[in-house]
Amino acid sequence: MKLENDVLYVEIAELGAEVIRIFDKERNTEILWNGDEKFWKGHSPILFPNIGKAWENRVKIDGIQYSASKHGFARNTRFDCVGMSEDQISFMMHSTEETKKVYPYDFELYINYQLNGKELNVEWQVKNCTDKSMYFTIGGHPAFSFAEKGEVKTDYCLKFPGKDKLEYLEIDLPTGTIIPDSTYTMLLKDGYYPLSEEMFQVDTFIFDGGQVDEVWLCKRDGTPYVGLKCEEFSNLGIWSPPGAPFVCLEPWAGCCDDYKFEGEISEKSAINSVKSGETFVKKYQIIVA
């Protein structure tokens, strides 16, 4: 499936409703990571119904323990195309007997994409089709390639408009969960923070509390390259594997589990809740400079 205008070409796969290509026609540049498994096979998977890892890979719902895979099952599920026009396309998946073995809710998940100039607008709709409140997290994981072959992390920086510092959480690497009482400060200069290989030894930077509603990947001199607007999102993740020529800017509505969290899903930090028959909606934008 594709969307195209005078400046961008976008490809979207039915598997996971995942954007697999964003091509900037004006600069003849691939914006999205190509999925080379040498570093990471993803492009921009959708994380649902959980982001990251659950403690001991389990989640408790109404007193019952369910197996919980990292980043959930939506990214490995084939979606149906349920609407298409010249500038937008919509996909949908729904609960099945298989999904209810690990996530016991009836739901419909819609992923809507709209191309507007140099912006790709992304909308998620989570409809609760069961007779009780439904709890989940949902996130994006777009990976943005460096513009030129041979470029490395030190050729780039991040810009957080209007910010002078941010607080981020530490991950316990063996379990992939958050150490909730351990926070660190990222000091910014005029909103900028230089990229390096060393910074990602922490694995993923997780900014909670709705601190970030806009972030840009810029050239080292501050020239904007690609940005993410994610207003009213509770969390943002930033990640890149060692040596990889890309950086993931990840808008999250929710987060992975806290270290040793064993409570009900409803008690989880930054959890989303939607009542029976209602629909949760969240939007973000990818902007090519």
C-alpha positions in Angstrom: 0.0 0.0 0.0 1.3 3.5 -0.7 0.6 7.2 -0.3 2.3 9.7 -2.5 2.4 13.4 -3.3 4.8 15.8 -4.9 7.4 15.7 -2.1 7.0 12.3 -0.3 6.5 8.7 -1.1 5.2 6.4 1.7 4.8 2.6 1.7 2.8 0.8 4.4 2.7 -3.0 4.9 -0.5 -4.9 5.8 1.7 -6.8 8.4 1.5 -4.7 11.5 0.1 -1.8 9.5 3.7 -0.7 9.6 5.1 2.2 7.6 8.1 0.6 5.9 9.3 3.5 3.7 9.3 7.3 3.7 11.2 8.7 0.7 11.9 12.4 0.4 11.7 13.1 -3.4 13.2 16.6 -3.1 16.4 15.4 -1.5 16.4 11.9 -3.0 16.7 10.5 0.5 15.3 7.5 2.4 14.0 8.9 5.7 13.0 5.7 7.3 15.3 2.8 8.3 15.4 0.0 5.7 15.1 -2.9 8.1 18.5 -4.4 7.6 18.7 -7.1 10.3 22.4 -6.3 10.9 21.1 -3.7 13.2 17.3 -4.0 13.5 14.7 -5.6 11.3 12.0 -3.1 12.1 11.0 0.2 10.3 8.2 1.7 12.5 6.3 -1.0 14.3 3.1 -0.4 16.3 3.4 -1.4 19.9 0.1 -2.8 21.3 -1.3 -3.8 23.7 2.0 -3.4 25.6 5.1 -1.3 25.2 8.4 -2.8 26.0 8.6 -5.7 28.5 6.4 -6.7 31.3 7.9 -7.9 34.6 8.8 -11.6 34.1 6.9 -11.4 30.7 3.6 -11.6 32.4 0.6 -9.3 32.9 -2.2 -9.7 35.5 -5.7 -9.0 34.4 -8.6 -9.6 36.8 -6.4 -11.7 38.9 -5.3 -14.0 36.0 -1.7 -14.1 34.8 -1.2 -13.9 31.0 2.0 -14.2 28.9 3.1 -10.8 27.6 5.5 -10.6 24.7 7.8 -7.6 24.2 6.0 -4.8 22.4 2.8 -6.8 22.1 1.3 -8.7 19.1 0.0 -6.0 16.8 3.3 -5.6 15.0 3.1 -9.3 14.0 -0.5 -9.3 13.0 -1.9 -8.8 9.5 -4.3 -5.8 9.3 -7.1 -5.3 6.9 -7.2 -2.2 4.7 -10.6 -0.6 5.5 -10.4 2.7 3.7 -8.3 4.4 1.1 -8.3 7.7 -0.7 -5.7 9.8 -2.6 -4.0 11.1 0.6 -5.0 8.7 3.4 -5.3 5.0 4.2 -6.8 3.1 7.1 -6.1 -0.3 8.6 -7.9 -2.4 11.2 -7.3 -5.5 13.3 -9.5 -7.0 15.9 -9.4 -9.5 18.7 -9.5 -13.2 18.0 -9.5 -16.4 20.0 -5.7 -16.4 19.7 -5.2 -12.8 20.9 -7.5 -13.5 23.9 -5.2 -16.2 25.1 -2.8 -13.4 26.1 -5.0 -10.4 26.2 -8.6 -11.2 27.2 -10.4 -8.2 25.8 -12.6 -7.8 22.6 -11.3 -4.8 20.7 -10.8 -3.2 17.4 -7.6 -1.3 16.6 -7.6 1.2 13.7 -4.4 2.7 12.3 -5.0 5.8 10.1 -2.4 7.5 7.9 -2.7 10.8 6.1 -0.1 12.4 3.9 -0.2 16.3 4.0 2.7 17.9 2.2 5.9 16.9 4.1 3.9 15.6 7.1 2.7 12.0 7.7 -0.2 12.2 10.2 -0.7 9.0 12.2 -3.9 8.3 14.2 -4.6 5.3 16.5 -8.1 4.3 17.5 -8.6 1.6 20.1 -12.3 0.6 20.4 -13.3 -1.4 23.5 -15.8 -4.0 22.3 -16.1 -5.9 25.6 -18.4 -5.2 28.6 -15.9 -3.8 31.0 -13.1 -1.3 31.0 -10.1 -2.2 29.0 -6.5 -1.4 29.8 -3.5 -1.1 27.5 -0.5 0.8 26.3 0.2 1.8 22.7 3.3 3.3 21.1 5.1 4.1 17.9 8.7 3.0 17.1 9.7 4.9 13.9 13.4 4.6 13.0 14.9 7.5 11.1 17.9 6.8 8.9 20.8 9.2 8.6 20.7 11.2 5.4 24.0 10.3 3.9 25.9 7.0 3.6 28.8 6.8 6.1 27.2 9.3 8.6 27.4 8.3 12.2 25.7 9.5 15.4 28.2 12.3 16.1 27.0 13.9 12.8 23.6 14.6 14.4 22.0 16.1 17.4 18.5 16.2 18.9 16.5 19.3 19.4 13.7 19.7 22.0 12.2 23.1 21.2 11.7 25.3 24.3 13.5 22.9 26.7 16.6 23.5 28.7 16.6 20.1 30.5 14.8 16.8 30.6 14.5 14.0 33.2 14.9 10.5 32.0 14.4 7.1 33.6 16.9 4.2 33.9 16.2 0.8 32.5 17.3 -2.4 34.3 18.9 -4.0 31.3 18.5 -7.7 32.3 14.7 -7.4 32.7 14.0 -4.5 30.3 11.9 -2.8 33.0 12.1 0.7 34.5 13.9 1.5 37.8 11.2 4.0 38.9 13.2 5.8 41.6 16.3 6.3 39.5 16.1 9.5 37.3 18.8 11.4 35.4 19.0 14.8 34.0 19.7 15.6 30.3 21.0 19.1 30.1 20.3 20.9 26.8 22.0 23.9 25.2 19.4 26.1 23.4 17.3 22.9 23.2 20.0 20.8 21.6 21.7 17.6 22.7 24.5 16.1 20.6 24.3 12.4 19.7 27.0 9.9 20.4 27.5 6.1 20.6 28.2 6.3 24.3 24.9 7.9 25.2 23.0 4.8 24.2 24.8 2.5 26.6 21.7 3.1 28.8 19.7 1.4 26.0 16.6 3.6 25.8 16.1 7.1 27.0 12.6 7.2 28.5 11.1 10.6 29.2 7.9 10.4 31.3 5.3 12.8 32.6 4.5 14.3 29.2 7.8 16.2 29.1 8.3 16.0 25.4 5.7 17.1 22.8 8.1 17.7 20.0 11.6 16.4 19.1 13.8 16.8 16.0 16.7 14.9 14.6 19.0 17.6 13.2 22.4 17.8 11.5 25.2 18.6 13.9 25.0 22.3 12.9 21.4 22.4 13.9 19.8 22.0 10.5 16.5 20.2 10.9 16.2 16.8 9.2 13.1 15.0 10.5 10.8 15.8 13.4 8.1 14.2 15.6 5.2 16.1 17.1 3.5 14.0 19.8 1.3 16.4 21.9 -0.4 14.9 25.0 1.7 11.7 25.0 2.7 10.5 28.4 6.1 9.1 27.3 8.8 9.3 24.7 11.5 6.8 24.0 14.7 7.4 22.1 16.8 4.4 21.1 19.5 3.2 18.7 21.6 0.0 18.7 25.4 0.1 18.8 26.8 1.4 15.5 23.5 1.8 13.8 23.0 4.6 11.3 19.5 5.5 12.6 17.7 6.8 15.7 14.3 5.9 16.9 12.0 8.7 18.1 9.2 6.8 19.8 5.9 8.4 20.9 4.4 6.3 23.6 1.0 6.4 25.4 2.3 4.4 28.3 5.5 2.5 29.0 7.1 -0.8 30.0 6.6 -2.2 33.5 8.4 -0.8 36.5 11.0 -3.1 38.0 9.3 -5.9 40.0 5.8 -4.7 39.2 3.4 -7.5 40.0 0.1 -5.6 40.3 -3.0 -5.6 38.2 -2.7 -4.0 34.7 -5.0 -1.2 35.9 -2.4 -0.3 38.5 0.4 0.0 36.0 2.1 3.4 35.5 0.8 5.5 32.6 -1.8 2.9 31.7 -4.6 3.8 29.4 -8.2 2.9 30.1 -11.2 3.0 27.8 -14.7 2.2 28.9 -17.0 -0.4 27.3 -18.2 0.7 23.9 -15.9 3.8 23.8 -12.8 4.6 21.7 -9.4 5.8 22.7 -7.8 8.2 20.1 -4.2 9.4 19.9 -2.4 11.2 17.1 1.2 12.2 16.2 3.0 13.6 13.2 6.2 12.8 11.4 7.6 15.9 9.7 10.3 15.9 7.0 12.2 19.2 7.0 
